[in-house]
Amino acid sequence: MLVYPKSSGRQRPPKEVPAHIAEDFHEACAVLGDSPKASAALSRRCLQLVLRENGFAQKDLAPAIQAVLDAKILPAALADNVDAIRNIGNFAAHPMKDSSTNQILPVEPHEAEWNLDVLEELFDFFYVQPEKARQRRAALDAKLGAAGKPPMK
């Protein structure tokens, strides 16, 4: 009998993402096939951590999301989708019933996937792109310094 490790098909988070957030994201990816609900709850947790680490430290997630939206720092496409993580995560954390059938509404696999997609975009925005820009500026400043010029403004 051969046993293969489970794979979500997603890459690990970029190295720029803090380890504790990357760990939760990796776990959200790993459990998606078995439990979209667990994946959604972990995605919600990741979102809260990302926002806190980037200066949006409100006690509850909804006000933190509102604060990042009010700051108008996110690209429009990302801003339009960031609250989906909270809402889908709430279906996982706080079972809600369909008002017409009285059935608990599940987290669908495509919804949990969407959460992961949005998180990957947040990782790129908050961690990857700033680090790339920092490295590029440092390289240019070094070159300017070698030419006897002042660093970038």
C-alpha positions as CSV (number, residue, x, y, z in Angstrom):
1,M,0.0,0.0,0.0
2,L,1.4,3.4,-1.0
3,V,0.5,6.5,0.9
4,Y,0.9,9.9,-0.6
5,P,1.0,13.2,1.3
6,K,-2.0,15.4,0.7
7,S,-1.4,18.4,-1.4
8,S,-3.7,21.4,-2.1
9,G,-1.9,22.2,-5.3
10,R,-1.1,25.6,-3.9
11,Q,2.4,26.9,-3.4
12,R,3.6,27.7,0.1
13,P,3.2,31.3,1.0
14,P,6.1,33.5,-0.1
15,K,9.1,33.7,2.3
16,E,8.2,37.4,3.1
17,V,5.0,36.3,4.9
18,P,5.6,36.0,8.6
19,A,6.0,32.4,9.7
20,H,3.0,32.2,12.0
21,I,0.7,33.6,9.3
22,A,2.3,31.3,6.6
23,E,1.7,28.3,8.9
24,D,-2.1,29.1,9.3
25,F,-2.3,29.6,5.5
26,H,-0.6,26.3,4.8
27,E,-3.0,24.6,7.2
28,A,-6.0,26.2,5.5
29,C,-4.8,24.9,2.2
30,A,-4.1,21.4,3.6
31,V,-7.5,20.9,5.1
32,L,-9.6,22.4,2.3
33,G,-10.3,19.1,0.6
34,D,-11.5,17.5,3.9
35,S,-13.1,20.5,5.5
36,P,-13.9,23.7,3.6
37,K,-15.3,24.9,6.9
38,A,-12.0,24.5,8.7
39,S,-10.2,26.1,5.8
40,A,-12.5,29.1,6.0
41,A,-12.0,29.5,9.7
42,L,-8.2,29.4,9.3
43,S,-8.4,31.9,6.4
44,R,-10.4,34.3,8.7
45,R,-7.7,34.0,11.3
46,C,-5.0,34.7,8.7
47,L,-6.8,37.8,7.6
48,Q,-7.1,39.1,11.2
49,L,-3.4,38.5,11.7
50,V,-2.4,40.2,8.4
51,L,-4.4,43.2,9.3
52,R,-3.1,43.4,12.9
53,E,0.5,43.1,11.7
54,N,-0.1,46.0,9.3
55,G,-1.5,48.5,11.7
56,F,-5.2,47.6,11.8
57,A,-5.3,46.2,15.3
58,Q,-9.0,46.7,16.1
59,K,-10.3,44.1,18.6
60,D,-12.8,42.7,16.1
61,L,-12.3,41.8,12.5
62,A,-15.2,43.8,11.0
63,P,-13.9,47.1,12.3
64,A,-10.3,46.2,11.2
65,I,-11.6,45.5,7.7
66,Q,-13.5,48.8,7.7
67,A,-10.4,50.6,8.8
68,V,-8.3,49.1,6.0
69,L,-11.0,49.9,3.5
70,D,-11.3,53.5,4.9
71,A,-7.5,53.9,4.6
72,K,-8.0,53.3,0.8
73,I,-4.6,51.6,0.5
74,L,-5.8,48.4,-1.1
75,P,-6.2,48.0,-4.9
76,A,-9.9,48.2,-5.8
77,A,-10.2,44.6,-6.8
78,L,-8.7,43.5,-3.5
79,A,-10.7,45.9,-1.4
80,D,-13.9,44.6,-3.1
81,N,-13.1,41.0,-1.9
82,V,-11.4,41.3,1.5
83,D,-14.7,41.2,3.5
84,A,-15.5,37.9,1.8
85,I,-13.0,36.2,4.0
86,R,-14.8,37.4,7.1
87,N,-18.2,36.5,5.9
88,I,-17.3,33.0,4.6
89,G,-15.3,32.5,7.8
90,N,-18.3,33.5,9.9
91,F,-20.3,30.6,8.2
92,A,-17.6,28.3,9.6
93,A,-17.4,29.9,13.0
94,H,-21.0,30.8,13.7
95,P,-23.4,28.4,12.0
96,M,-26.1,30.3,10.2
97,K,-29.4,28.9,8.9
98,D,-31.1,29.5,5.6
99,S,-34.2,31.5,6.5
100,S,-36.4,29.5,4.0
101,T,-35.2,26.0,4.7
102,N,-33.9,26.3,8.3
103,Q,-30.9,24.3,7.2
104,I,-27.4,25.3,8.4
105,L,-25.6,26.9,5.5
106,P,-22.3,25.1,4.7
107,V,-19.0,26.6,3.5
108,E,-18.7,25.5,-0.1
109,P,-15.3,24.4,-1.4
110,H,-15.2,27.2,-4.0
111,E,-15.8,29.7,-1.2
112,A,-12.9,28.4,0.8
113,E,-10.8,28.6,-2.4
114,W,-11.8,32.2,-2.9
115,N,-10.6,33.0,0.6
116,L,-7.2,31.5,-0.2
117,D,-7.0,33.5,-3.4
118,V,-7.8,36.8,-1.6
119,L,-5.2,35.9,1.1
120,E,-2.6,35.3,-1.6
121,E,-3.3,38.8,-3.0
122,L,-3.0,40.3,0.5
123,F,0.3,38.6,1.0
124,D,1.6,40.0,-2.2
125,F,0.3,43.5,-1.3
126,F,1.5,43.7,2.3
127,Y,4.6,41.6,2.2
128,V,6.0,40.6,-1.2
129,Q,5.8,43.9,-3.1
130,P,7.1,46.1,-0.3
131,E,10.1,43.8,0.1
132,K,10.8,43.8,-3.6
133,A,10.6,47.6,-3.7
134,R,13.0,47.8,-0.6
135,Q,15.5,45.6,-2.3
136,R,15.4,47.5,-5.6
137,R,15.7,50.9,-3.8
138,A,18.7,49.5,-1.8
139,A,20.4,48.3,-5.0
140,L,19.8,51.7,-6.7
141,D,21.0,53.6,-3.7
142,A,24.2,51.5,-3.6
143,K,24.8,52.3,-7.3
144,L,24.1,56.0,-6.8
145,G,26.5,56.0,-3.9
146,A,29.2,54.3,-6.0
147,A,28.7,57.2,-8.5
148,G,29.0,59.8,-5.8
149,K,25.3,60.7,-5.9
150,P,22.9,61.0,-3.0
151,P,20.4,58.2,-2.3
152,M,16.8,58.2,-3.7
153,K,14.3,60.5,-1.9
